[in-house]
Amino acid sequence: MAAAGVDMDDALAIADLYAKFKSHFGPDEKMDEVYTHSAKRDINDIRRGYELYNSGRIGKSS
């Protein structure tokens, strides 16, 4: 989503909305404190992807 120009906060909100209706997590999964329908690791992965893209270490695929 970063390469498409989607704001990170919007991407996180979209992921959380999707998780609200489509995801099922096990009892041991740590949930995010802000995006409460999403696993903490999923939110962290999205943030890391945006950080990598914005740093230039990864870019759009050809």
PyMOL commands that set and color helices and strands:
alter all, ss='L'
color gray80, all
select helices_A, chain A and resi 8-22+40-55
alter helices_A, ss='H'
color red, helices_A
deselect
rebuild
show_as cartoon
